[in-house]
Amino acid sequence: MGFLIELWQFLRIRKKFWLLPILFMMVVFGGLIVLSQGSAVAPFIYTLF
């Protein structure tokens, strides 16, 4: 949790709000990779790409 607080402070102080969409998409794609590893959701994820 401390990492997220430090990240938010960095973004707020240095005015790097343009990094938020990049970080959000990385989290989304990371979640898709985790879900696609041997689960029933995998065939549906593969059809997206």
All heavy atoms as atom14 arrays in JSON, in Angstrom:
{
  "sequence": "MGFLIELWQFLRIRKKFWLLPILFMMVVFGGLIVLSQGSAVAPFIYTLF",
  "atom14_mask": [
    [1, 1, 1, 1, 1, 1, 1, 1, 0, 0, 0, 0, 0, 0],
    [1, 1, 1, 1, 0, 0, 0, 0, 0, 0, 0, 0, 0, 0],
    [1, 1, 1, 1, 1, 1, 1, 1, 1, 1, 1, 0, 0, 0],
    [1, 1, 1, 1, 1, 1, 1, 1, 0, 0, 0, 0, 0, 0],
    [1, 1, 1, 1, 1, 1, 1, 1, 0, 0, 0, 0, 0, 0],
    [1, 1, 1, 1, 1, 1, 1, 1, 1, 0, 0, 0, 0, 0],
    [1, 1, 1, 1, 1, 1, 1, 1, 0, 0, 0, 0, 0, 0],
    [1, 1, 1, 1, 1, 1, 1, 1, 1, 1, 1, 1, 1, 1],
    [1, 1, 1, 1, 1, 1, 1, 1, 1, 0, 0, 0, 0, 0],
    [1, 1, 1, 1, 1, 1, 1, 1, 1, 1, 1, 0, 0, 0],
    [1, 1, 1, 1, 1, 1, 1, 1, 0, 0, 0, 0, 0, 0],
    [1, 1, 1, 1, 1, 1, 1, 1, 1, 1, 1, 0, 0, 0],
    [1, 1, 1, 1, 1, 1, 1, 1, 0, 0, 0, 0, 0, 0],
    [1, 1, 1, 1, 1, 1, 1, 1, 1, 1, 1, 0, 0, 0],
    [1, 1, 1, 1, 1, 1, 1, 1, 1, 0, 0, 0, 0, 0],
    [1, 1, 1, 1, 1, 1, 1, 1, 1, 0, 0, 0, 0, 0],
    [1, 1, 1, 1, 1, 1, 1, 1, 1, 1, 1, 0, 0, 0],
    [1, 1, 1, 1, 1, 1, 1, 1, 1, 1, 1, 1, 1, 1],
    [1, 1, 1, 1, 1, 1, 1, 1, 0, 0, 0, 0, 0, 0],
    [1, 1, 1, 1, 1, 1, 1, 1, 0, 0, 0, 0, 0, 0],
    [1, 1, 1, 1, 1, 1, 1, 0, 0, 0, 0, 0, 0, 0],
    [1, 1, 1, 1, 1, 1, 1, 1, 0, 0, 0, 0, 0, 0],
    [1, 1, 1, 1, 1, 1, 1, 1, 0, 0, 0, 0, 0, 0],
    [1, 1, 1, 1, 1, 1, 1, 1, 1, 1, 1, 0, 0, 0],
    [1, 1, 1, 1, 1, 1, 1, 1, 0, 0, 0, 0, 0, 0],
    [1, 1, 1, 1, 1, 1, 1, 1, 0, 0, 0, 0, 0, 0],
    [1, 1, 1, 1, 1, 1, 1, 0, 0, 0, 0, 0, 0, 0],
    [1, 1, 1, 1, 1, 1, 1, 0, 0, 0, 0, 0, 0, 0],
    [1, 1, 1, 1, 1, 1, 1, 1, 1, 1, 1, 0, 0, 0],
    [1, 1, 1, 1, 0, 0, 0, 0, 0, 0, 0, 0, 0, 0],
    [1, 1, 1, 1, 0, 0, 0, 0, 0, 0, 0, 0, 0, 0],
    [1, 1, 1, 1, 1, 1, 1, 1, 0, 0, 0, 0, 0, 0],
    [1, 1, 1, 1, 1, 1, 1, 1, 0, 0, 0, 0, 0, 0],
    [1, 1, 1, 1, 1, 1, 1, 0, 0, 0, 0, 0, 0, 0],
    [1, 1, 1, 1, 1, 1, 1, 1, 0, 0, 0, 0, 0, 0],
    [1, 1, 1, 1, 1, 1, 0, 0, 0, 0, 0, 0, 0, 0],
    [1, 1, 1, 1, 1, 1, 1, 1, 1, 0, 0, 0, 0, 0],
    [1, 1, 1, 1, 0, 0, 0, 0, 0, 0, 0, 0, 0, 0],
    [1, 1, 1, 1, 1, 1, 0, 0, 0, 0, 0, 0, 0, 0],
    [1, 1, 1, 1, 1, 0, 0, 0, 0, 0, 0, 0, 0, 0],
    [1, 1, 1, 1, 1, 1, 1, 0, 0, 0, 0, 0, 0, 0],
    [1, 1, 1, 1, 1, 0, 0, 0, 0, 0, 0, 0, 0, 0],
    [1, 1, 1, 1, 1, 1, 1, 0, 0, 0, 0, 0, 0, 0],
    [1, 1, 1, 1, 1, 1, 1, 1, 1, 1, 1, 0, 0, 0],
    [1, 1, 1, 1, 1, 1, 1, 1, 0, 0, 0, 0, 0, 0],
    [1, 1, 1, 1, 1, 1, 1, 1, 1, 1, 1, 1, 0, 0],
    [1, 1, 1, 1, 1, 1, 1, 0, 0, 0, 0, 0, 0, 0],
    [1, 1, 1, 1, 1, 1, 1, 1, 0, 0, 0, 0, 0, 0],
    [1, 1, 1, 1, 1, 1, 1, 1, 1, 1, 1, 0, 0, 0]
  ],
  "atom14_positions": [
    [[0.82, -1.19, 0.0], [0.0, 0.0, 0.0], [0.86, 1.25, 0.0], [0.48, 2.27, -0.57], [-0.92, -0.03, 1.22], [-2.03, 0.95, 1.15], [-3.12, 0.49, -0.17], [-4.29, 1.78, -0.06], [0.0, 0.0, 0.0], [0.0, 0.0, 0.0], [0.0, 0.0, 0.0], [0.0, 0.0, 0.0], [0.0, 0.0, 0.0], [0.0, 0.0, 0.0]],
    [[2.01, 1.18, 0.64], [2.91, 2.32, 0.67], [3.42, 2.7, -0.72], [3.63, 3.88, -1.01], [0.0, 0.0, 0.0], [0.0, 0.0, 0.0], [0.0, 0.0, 0.0], [0.0, 0.0, 0.0], [0.0, 0.0, 0.0], [0.0, 0.0, 0.0], [0.0, 0.0, 0.0], [0.0, 0.0, 0.0], [0.0, 0.0, 0.0], [0.0, 0.0, 0.0]],
    [[3.57, 1.69, -1.59], [4.02, 1.96, -2.94], [3.01, 2.82, -3.69], [3.37, 3.75, -4.41], [4.25, 0.64, -3.69], [4.55, 0.83, -5.14], [5.77, 1.31, -5.55], [3.59, 0.53, -6.1], [6.04, 1.5, -6.9], [3.85, 0.7, -7.43], [5.08, 1.19, -7.84], [0.0, 0.0, 0.0], [0.0, 0.0, 0.0], [0.0, 0.0, 0.0]],
    [[1.72, 2.5, -3.53], [0.68, 3.27, -4.21], [0.62, 4.71, -3.71], [0.42, 5.64, -4.5], [-0.67, 2.58, -4.03], [-0.81, 1.22, -4.68], [-2.16, 0.61, -4.35], [-0.63, 1.33, -6.18], [0.0, 0.0, 0.0], [0.0, 0.0, 0.0], [0.0, 0.0, 0.0], [0.0, 0.0, 0.0], [0.0, 0.0, 0.0], [0.0, 0.0, 0.0]],
    [[0.82, 4.9, -2.42], [0.82, 6.25, -1.86], [1.99, 7.05, -2.41], [1.84, 8.21, -2.82], [0.84, 6.2, -0.32], [-0.47, 5.59, 0.19], [1.06, 7.57, 0.26], [-0.46, 5.26, 1.66], [0.0, 0.0, 0.0], [0.0, 0.0, 0.0], [0.0, 0.0, 0.0], [0.0, 0.0, 0.0], [0.0, 0.0, 0.0], [0.0, 0.0, 0.0]],
    [[3.17, 6.42, -2.46], [4.35, 7.11, -3.0], [4.18, 7.41, -4.48], [4.57, 8.49, -4.96], [5.6, 6.26, -2.79], [6.12, 6.3, -1.39], [7.47, 5.62, -1.3], [8.3, 5.79, -2.21], [7.68, 4.91, -0.31], [0.0, 0.0, 0.0], [0.0, 0.0, 0.0], [0.0, 0.0, 0.0], [0.0, 0.0, 0.0], [0.0, 0.0, 0.0]],
    [[3.59, 6.48, -5.22], [3.35, 6.71, -6.64], [2.4, 7.87, -6.85], [2.62, 8.74, -7.71], [2.79, 5.44, -7.29], [2.48, 5.53, -8.77], [3.76, 5.75, -9.57], [1.78, 4.27, -9.23], [0.0, 0.0, 0.0], [0.0, 0.0, 0.0], [0.0, 0.0, 0.0], [0.0, 0.0, 0.0], [0.0, 0.0, 0.0], [0.0, 0.0, 0.0]],
    [[1.31, 7.92, -6.08], [0.36, 9.01, -6.2], [1.02, 10.35, -5.85], [0.8, 11.36, -6.53], [-0.86, 8.77, -5.33], [-1.79, 9.94, -5.33], [-2.08, 10.76, -4.3], [-2.55, 10.43, -6.44], [-2.95, 11.73, -4.69], [-3.26, 11.55, -6.01], [-2.67, 10.03, -7.77], [-4.1, 12.29, -6.85], [-3.51, 10.76, -8.6], [-4.21, 11.86, -8.15]],
    [[1.84, 10.38, -4.82], [2.52, 11.62, -4.45], [3.48, 12.06, -5.56], [3.57, 13.25, -5.87], [3.27, 11.45, -3.13], [2.36, 11.36, -1.94], [3.12, 11.05, -0.66], [4.3, 10.71, -0.68], [2.42, 11.14, 0.46], [0.0, 0.0, 0.0], [0.0, 0.0, 0.0], [0.0, 0.0, 0.0], [0.0, 0.0, 0.0], [0.0, 0.0, 0.0]],
    [[4.18, 11.12, -6.15], [5.08, 11.44, -7.26], [4.32, 12.05, -8.42], [4.72, 13.07, -8.98], [5.83, 10.18, -7.71], [6.61, 10.37, -8.98], [7.83, 11.01, -8.94], [6.13, 9.91, -10.19], [8.57, 11.19, -10.11], [6.86, 10.09, -11.35], [8.07, 10.73, -11.3], [0.0, 0.0, 0.0], [0.0, 0.0, 0.0], [0.0, 0.0, 0.0]],
    [[3.19, 11.41, -8.79], [2.4, 11.9, -9.91], [1.83, 13.29, -9.62], [1.79, 14.15, -10.49], [1.28, 10.92, -10.24], [1.69, 9.55, -10.77], [0.48, 8.67, -10.91], [2.42, 9.68, -12.08], [0.0, 0.0, 0.0], [0.0, 0.0, 0.0], [0.0, 0.0, 0.0], [0.0, 0.0, 0.0], [0.0, 0.0, 0.0], [0.0, 0.0, 0.0]],
    [[1.39, 13.5, -8.39], [0.76, 14.76, -8.02], [1.79, 15.89, -7.94], [1.56, 16.98, -8.48], [0.06, 14.61, -6.68], [-0.82, 15.77, -6.32], [-1.59, 15.45, -5.07], [-0.71, 14.84, -4.08], [-0.47, 15.34, -2.88], [-1.06, 16.43, -2.5], [0.33, 14.73, -2.04], [0.0, 0.0, 0.0], [0.0, 0.0, 0.0], [0.0, 0.0, 0.0]],
    [[2.93, 15.64, -7.34], [3.93, 16.69, -7.15], [4.6, 17.06, -8.48], [4.8, 18.23, -8.79], [4.98, 16.27, -6.11], [4.32, 16.2, -4.73], [6.17, 17.2, -6.09], [5.18, 15.56, -3.67], [0.0, 0.0, 0.0], [0.0, 0.0, 0.0], [0.0, 0.0, 0.0], [0.0, 0.0, 0.0], [0.0, 0.0, 0.0], [0.0, 0.0, 0.0]],
    [[4.93, 16.06, -9.28], [5.66, 16.3, -10.52], [4.73, 16.58, -11.7], [5.19, 16.72, -12.82], [6.55, 15.12, -10.84], [7.58, 14.85, -9.76], [8.94, 15.06, -10.28], [10.09, 14.98, -9.44], [10.26, 14.51, -8.24], [9.26, 14.01, -7.59], [11.43, 14.52, -7.64], [0.0, 0.0, 0.0], [0.0, 0.0, 0.0], [0.0, 0.0, 0.0]],
    [[3.41, 16.59, -11.48], [2.41, 16.85, -12.53], [2.53, 15.86, -13.69], [2.5, 16.24, -14.86], [2.54, 18.27, -13.06], [2.55, 19.35, -12.01], [1.16, 19.59, -11.48], [1.1, 20.86, -10.67], [1.12, 20.67, -9.24], [0.0, 0.0, 0.0], [0.0, 0.0, 0.0], [0.0, 0.0, 0.0], [0.0, 0.0, 0.0], [0.0, 0.0, 0.0]],
    [[2.66, 14.59, -13.36], [2.8, 13.55, -14.37], [1.5, 12.76, -14.52], [1.49, 11.53, -14.59], [3.93, 12.59, -14.0], [5.26, 13.22, -13.79], [5.96, 13.41, -15.1], [7.36, 13.94, -14.82], [8.03, 14.37, -16.0], [0.0, 0.0, 0.0], [0.0, 0.0, 0.0], [0.0, 0.0, 0.0], [0.0, 0.0, 0.0], [0.0, 0.0, 0.0]],
    [[0.38, 13.47, -14.61], [-0.92, 12.79, -14.69], [-1.1, 12.04, -16.0], [-1.95, 11.17, -16.1], [-2.05, 13.79, -14.49], [-2.08, 14.37, -13.11], [-1.84, 15.72, -12.9], [-2.35, 13.57, -12.01], [-1.85, 16.25, -11.63], [-2.37, 14.1, -10.74], [-2.11, 15.44, -10.55], [0.0, 0.0, 0.0], [0.0, 0.0, 0.0], [0.0, 0.0, 0.0]],
    [[-0.3, 12.35, -17.01], [-0.39, 11.64, -18.27], [0.06, 10.19, -18.14], [-0.21, 9.37, -19.02], [0.42, 12.35, -19.35], [1.86, 12.54, -19.0], [2.4, 13.58, -18.33], [2.93, 11.64, -19.29], [3.75, 13.38, -18.18], [4.11, 12.22, -18.76], [3.01, 10.41, -19.93], [5.35, 11.61, -18.87], [4.24, 9.79, -20.03], [5.39, 10.39, -19.51]],
    [[0.73, 9.84, -17.03], [1.15, 8.46, -16.81], [0.01, 7.56, -16.34], [0.09, 6.34, -16.43], [2.28, 8.4, -15.79], [3.65, 8.89, -16.24], [4.59, 8.94, -15.07], [4.19, 8.0, -17.32], [0.0, 0.0, 0.0], [0.0, 0.0, 0.0], [0.0, 0.0, 0.0], [0.0, 0.0, 0.0], [0.0, 0.0, 0.0], [0.0, 0.0, 0.0]],
    [[-1.06, 8.15, -15.81], [-2.16, 7.35, -15.27], [-2.81, 6.42, -16.3], [-3.02, 5.25, -15.99], [-3.21, 8.27, -14.62], [-2.79, 8.86, -13.28], [-3.86, 9.82, -12.79], [-2.53, 7.78, -12.26], [0.0, 0.0, 0.0], [0.0, 0.0, 0.0], [0.0, 0.0, 0.0], [0.0, 0.0, 0.0], [0.0, 0.0, 0.0], [0.0, 0.0, 0.0]],
    [[-3.13, 6.89, -17.52], [-3.71, 5.94, -18.49], [-2.77, 4.8, -18.86], [-3.21, 3.66, -19.05], [-4.0, 6.81, -19.73], [-4.02, 8.2, -19.24], [-3.13, 8.24, -18.04], [0.0, 0.0, 0.0], [0.0, 0.0, 0.0], [0.0, 0.0, 0.0], [0.0, 0.0, 0.0], [0.0, 0.0, 0.0], [0.0, 0.0, 0.0], [0.0, 0.0, 0.0]],
    [[-1.47, 5.09, -18.91], [-0.5, 4.04, -19.22], [-0.48, 2.99, -18.11], [-0.5, 1.78, -18.37], [0.9, 4.65, -19.43], [0.88, 5.58, -20.64], [1.95, 3.57, -19.59], [2.12, 6.43, -20.79], [0.0, 0.0, 0.0], [0.0, 0.0, 0.0], [0.0, 0.0, 0.0], [0.0, 0.0, 0.0], [0.0, 0.0, 0.0], [0.0, 0.0, 0.0]],
    [[-0.43, 3.45, -16.87], [-0.43, 2.52, -15.74], [-1.73, 1.72, -15.68], [-1.72, 0.52, -15.39], [-0.22, 3.29, -14.43], [1.14, 3.95, -14.27], [1.16, 4.82, -13.02], [2.22, 2.91, -14.22], [0.0, 0.0, 0.0], [0.0, 0.0, 0.0], [0.0, 0.0, 0.0], [0.0, 0.0, 0.0], [0.0, 0.0, 0.0], [0.0, 0.0, 0.0]],
    [[-2.85, 2.38, -15.97], [-4.14, 1.69, -15.95], [-4.18, 0.58, -17.0], [-4.63, -0.54, -16.72], [-5.28, 2.7, -16.2], [-6.63, 2.08, -16.26], [-7.24, 1.63, -15.11], [-7.28, 1.93, -17.47], [-8.49, 1.03, -15.16], [-8.52, 1.34, -17.53], [-9.12, 0.89, -16.37], [0.0, 0.0, 0.0], [0.0, 0.0, 0.0], [0.0, 0.0, 0.0]],
    [[-3.7, 0.86, -18.21], [-3.71, -0.15, -19.25], [-2.75, -1.3, -18.93], [-3.04, -2.46, -19.24], [-3.35, 0.46, -20.61], [-4.41, 1.4, -21.14], [-6.06, 0.67, -21.18], [-5.86, -0.6, -22.39], [0.0, 0.0, 0.0], [0.0, 0.0, 0.0], [0.0, 0.0, 0.0], [0.0, 0.0, 0.0], [0.0, 0.0, 0.0], [0.0, 0.0, 0.0]],
    [[-1.65, -1.0, -18.28], [-0.74, -2.07, -17.87], [-1.4, -2.99, -16.85], [-1.24, -4.22, -16.91], [0.55, -1.47, -17.3], [1.44, -0.86, -18.34], [2.89, -0.05, -17.66], [3.75, -1.4, -16.91], [0.0, 0.0, 0.0], [0.0, 0.0, 0.0], [0.0, 0.0, 0.0], [0.0, 0.0, 0.0], [0.0, 0.0, 0.0], [0.0, 0.0, 0.0]],
    [[-2.16, -2.42, -15.93], [-2.88, -3.23, -14.94], [-3.95, -4.07, -15.61], [-4.11, -5.26, -15.3], [-3.48, -2.32, -13.84], [-4.46, -3.08, -12.97], [-2.38, -1.71, -13.0], [0.0, 0.0, 0.0], [0.0, 0.0, 0.0], [0.0, 0.0, 0.0], [0.0, 0.0, 0.0], [0.0, 0.0, 0.0], [0.0, 0.0, 0.0], [0.0, 0.0, 0.0]],
    [[-4.67, -3.5, -16.57], [-5.72, -4.24, -17.27], [-5.12, -5.41, -18.05], [-5.62, -6.54, -17.97], [-6.51, -3.3, -18.21], [-7.38, -4.09, -19.16], [-7.35, -2.34, -17.39], [0.0, 0.0, 0.0], [0.0, 0.0, 0.0], [0.0, 0.0, 0.0], [0.0, 0.0, 0.0], [0.0, 0.0, 0.0], [0.0, 0.0, 0.0], [0.0, 0.0, 0.0]],
    [[-4.06, -5.16, -18.81], [-3.44, -6.24, -19.58], [-2.79, -7.28, -18.67], [-2.8, -8.48, -18.98], [-2.43, -5.69, -20.58], [-3.07, -5.11, -21.8], [-2.83, -3.79, -22.15], [-3.92, -5.85, -22.58], [-3.41, -3.24, -23.27], [-4.52, -5.32, -23.7], [-4.27, -4.0, -24.05], [0.0, 0.0, 0.0], [0.0, 0.0, 0.0], [0.0, 0.0, 0.0]],
    [[-2.25, -6.86, -17.55], [-1.71, -7.82, -16.59], [-2.8, -8.71, -16.04], [-2.61, -9.92, -15.87], [0.0, 0.0, 0.0], [0.0, 0.0, 0.0], [0.0, 0.0, 0.0], [0.0, 0.0, 0.0], [0.0, 0.0, 0.0], [0.0, 0.0, 0.0], [0.0, 0.0, 0.0], [0.0, 0.0, 0.0], [0.0, 0.0, 0.0], [0.0, 0.0, 0.0]],
    [[-3.96, -8.13, -15.75], [-5.1, -8.93, -15.28], [-5.57, -9.91, -16.33], [-5.92, -11.05, -16.02], [0.0, 0.0, 0.0], [0.0, 0.0, 0.0], [0.0, 0.0, 0.0], [0.0, 0.0, 0.0], [0.0, 0.0, 0.0], [0.0, 0.0, 0.0], [0.0, 0.0, 0.0], [0.0, 0.0, 0.0], [0.0, 0.0, 0.0], [0.0, 0.0, 0.0]],
    [[-5.58, -9.49, -17.61], [-5.96, -10.4, -18.68], [-4.98, -11.56, -18.79], [-5.39, -12.7, -19.02], [-6.02, -9.65, -20.02], [-7.25, -8.8, -20.25], [-7.1, -8.02, -21.54], [-8.5, -9.65, -20.29], [0.0, 0.0, 0.0], [0.0, 0.0, 0.0], [0.0, 0.0, 0.0], [0.0, 0.0, 0.0], [0.0, 0.0, 0.0], [0.0, 0.0, 0.0]],
    [[-3.71, -11.29, -18.63], [-2.72, -12.36, -18.7], [-2.91, -13.35, -17.56], [-2.86, -14.57, -17.74], [-1.3, -11.77, -18.69], [-1.04, -11.06, -20.01], [-0.25, -12.84, -18.44], [0.24, -10.28, -20.04], [0.0, 0.0, 0.0], [0.0, 0.0, 0.0], [0.0, 0.0, 0.0], [0.0, 0.0, 0.0], [0.0, 0.0, 0.0], [0.0, 0.0, 0.0]],
    [[-3.18, -12.83, -16.36], [-3.4, -13.71, -15.21], [-4.65, -14.55, -15.41], [-4.66, -15.76, -15.13], [-3.47, -12.88, -13.91], [-3.98, -13.72, -12.75], [-2.12, -12.29, -13.58], [0.0, 0.0, 0.0], [0.0, 0.0, 0.0], [0.0, 0.0, 0.0], [0.0, 0.0, 0.0], [0.0, 0.0, 0.0], [0.0, 0.0, 0.0], [0.0, 0.0, 0.0]],
    [[-5.72, -13.94, -15.92], [-6.96, -14.68, -16.13], [-6.84, -15.71, -17.24], [-7.52, -16.73, -17.22], [-8.1, -13.72, -16.48], [-8.69, -12.93, -15.32], [-9.74, -11.96, -15.83], [-9.29, -13.86, -14.28], [0.0, 0.0, 0.0], [0.0, 0.0, 0.0], [0.0, 0.0, 0.0], [0.0, 0.0, 0.0], [0.0, 0.0, 0.0], [0.0, 0.0, 0.0]],
    [[-6.0, -15.45, -18.23], [-5.91, -16.36, -19.37], [-5.05, -17.59, -19.08], [-5.0, -18.49, -19.91], [-5.37, -15.63, -20.59], [-4.04, -15.24, -20.37], [0.0, 0.0, 0.0], [0.0, 0.0, 0.0], [0.0, 0.0, 0.0], [0.0, 0.0, 0.0], [0.0, 0.0, 0.0], [0.0, 0.0, 0.0], [0.0, 0.0, 0.0], [0.0, 0.0, 0.0]],
    [[-4.37, -17.64, -17.97], [-3.51, -18.78, -17.66], [-4.33, -19.94, -17.1], [-4.55, -20.06, -15.92], [-2.44, -18.37, -16.65], [-1.49, -17.32, -17.15], [-0.65, -17.81, -18.3], [-0.21, -18.96, -18.3], [-0.43, -16.96, -19.26], [0.0, 0.0, 0.0], [0.0, 0.0, 0.0], [0.0, 0.0, 0.0], [0.0, 0.0, 0.0], [0.0, 0.0, 0.0]],
    [[-4.79, -20.79, -17.99], [-5.44, -22.02, -17.6], [-6.79, -21.85, -16.93], [-7.11, -22.57, -16.0], [0.0, 0.0, 0.0], [0.0, 0.0, 0.0], [0.0, 0.0, 0.0], [0.0, 0.0, 0.0], [0.0, 0.0, 0.0], [0.0, 0.0, 0.0], [0.0, 0.0, 0.0], [0.0, 0.0, 0.0], [0.0, 0.0, 0.0], [0.0, 0.0, 0.0]],
    [[-7.58, -20.92, -17.4], [-8.91, -20.76, -16.82], [-9.97, -20.93, -17.91], [-9.67, -21.02, -19.09], [-9.05, -19.38, -16.17], [-9.08, -18.38, -17.15], [0.0, 0.0, 0.0], [0.0, 0.0, 0.0], [0.0, 0.0, 0.0], [0.0, 0.0, 0.0], [0.0, 0.0, 0.0], [0.0, 0.0, 0.0], [0.0, 0.0, 0.0], [0.0, 0.0, 0.0]],
    [[-11.22, -20.94, -17.49], [-12.32, -21.07, -18.43], [-12.55, -19.78, -19.22], [-13.25, -19.78, -20.23], [-13.6, -21.44, -17.68], [0.0, 0.0, 0.0], [0.0, 0.0, 0.0], [0.0, 0.0, 0.0], [0.0, 0.0, 0.0], [0.0, 0.0, 0.0], [0.0, 0.0, 0.0], [0.0, 0.0, 0.0], [0.0, 0.0, 0.0], [0.0, 0.0, 0.0]],
    [[-11.94, -18.7, -18.8], [-12.1, -17.41, -19.48], [-11.16, -17.31, -20.69], [-11.38, -16.5, -21.58], [-11.82, -16.25, -18.48], [-12.03, -14.91, -19.11], [-12.7, -16.41, -17.26], [0.0, 0.0, 0.0], [0.0, 0.0, 0.0], [0.0, 0.0, 0.0], [0.0, 0.0, 0.0], [0.0, 0.0, 0.0], [0.0, 0.0, 0.0], [0.0, 0.0, 0.0]],
    [[-10.15, -18.15, -20.74], [-9.11, -18.06, -21.76], [-9.66, -18.06, -23.2], [-9.22, -17.23, -24.0], [-8.1, -19.18, -21.58], [0.0, 0.0, 0.0], [0.0, 0.0, 0.0], [0.0, 0.0, 0.0], [0.0, 0.0, 0.0], [0.0, 0.0, 0.0], [0.0, 0.0, 0.0], [0.0, 0.0, 0.0], [0.0, 0.0, 0.0], [0.0, 0.0, 0.0]],
    [[-10.58, -18.95, -23.58], [-11.06, -18.91, -24.98], [-11.72, -17.58, -25.35], [-11.62, -17.13, -26.49], [-12.08, -20.04, -25.05], [-11.72, -20.94, -23.94], [-11.14, -20.07, -22.86], [0.0, 0.0, 0.0], [0.0, 0.0, 0.0], [0.0, 0.0, 0.0], [0.0, 0.0, 0.0], [0.0, 0.0, 0.0], [0.0, 0.0, 0.0], [0.0, 0.0, 0.0]],
    [[-12.35, -16.93, -24.42], [-13.0, -15.65, -24.71], [-11.98, -14.53, -24.84], [-12.16, -13.6, -25.61], [-14.02, -15.33, -23.63], [-15.09, -16.37, -23.5], [-15.13, -17.19, -22.4], [-16.03, -16.55, -24.5], [-16.12, -18.17, -22.29], [-17.0, -17.51, -24.41], [-17.05, -18.33, -23.29], [0.0, 0.0, 0.0], [0.0, 0.0, 0.0], [0.0, 0.0, 0.0]],
    [[-10.9, -14.61, -24.08], [-9.85, -13.59, -24.17], [-9.1, -13.74, -25.49], [-8.76, -12.75, -26.12], [-8.9, -13.69, -22.96], [-9.65, -13.31, -21.69], [-7.68, -12.8, -23.14], [-8.87, -13.5, -20.42], [0.0, 0.0, 0.0], [0.0, 0.0, 0.0], [0.0, 0.0, 0.0], [0.0, 0.0, 0.0], [0.0, 0.0, 0.0], [0.0, 0.0, 0.0]],
    [[-8.86, -14.96, -25.94], [-8.12, -15.16, -27.18], [-8.89, -14.63, -28.37], [-8.3, -14.22, -29.36], [-7.79, -16.64, -27.38], [-6.8, -17.17, -26.37], [-7.0, -18.37, -25.73], [-5.66, -16.43, -26.06], [-6.09, -18.84, -24.81], [-4.74, -16.9, -25.14], [-4.96, -18.11, -24.52], [-4.06, -18.58, -23.62], [0.0, 0.0, 0.0], [0.0, 0.0, 0.0]],
    [[-10.22, -14.61, -28.32], [-10.99, -14.1, -29.44], [-10.89, -12.57, -29.55], [-11.14, -12.02, -30.61], [-12.47, -14.49, -29.31], [-12.99, -13.97, -28.1], [-12.65, -15.98, -29.36], [0.0, 0.0, 0.0], [0.0, 0.0, 0.0], [0.0, 0.0, 0.0], [0.0, 0.0, 0.0], [0.0, 0.0, 0.0], [0.0, 0.0, 0.0], [0.0, 0.0, 0.0]],
    [[-10.5, -11.9, -28.47], [-10.33, -10.45, -28.54], [-9.13, -10.05, -29.37], [-9.1, -8.99, -29.98], [-10.17, -9.87, -27.11], [-11.39, -9.97, -26.2], [-11.02, -9.47, -24.8], [-12.54, -9.18, -26.76], [0.0, 0.0, 0.0], [0.0, 0.0, 0.0], [0.0, 0.0, 0.0], [0.0, 0.0, 0.0], [0.0, 0.0, 0.0], [0.0, 0.0, 0.0]],
    [[-8.11, -10.9, -29.38], [-6.89, -10.58, -30.1], [-6.78, -11.4, -31.36], [-5.97, -11.32, -32.14], [-5.66, -10.82, -29.2], [-5.71, -9.98, -27.96], [-6.04, -10.53, -26.74], [-5.44, -8.62, -28.03], [-6.06, -9.76, -25.59], [-5.47, -7.84, -26.88], [-5.78, -8.41, -25.66], [0.0, 0.0, 0.0], [0.0, 0.0, 0.0], [0.0, 0.0, 0.0]]
  ]
}
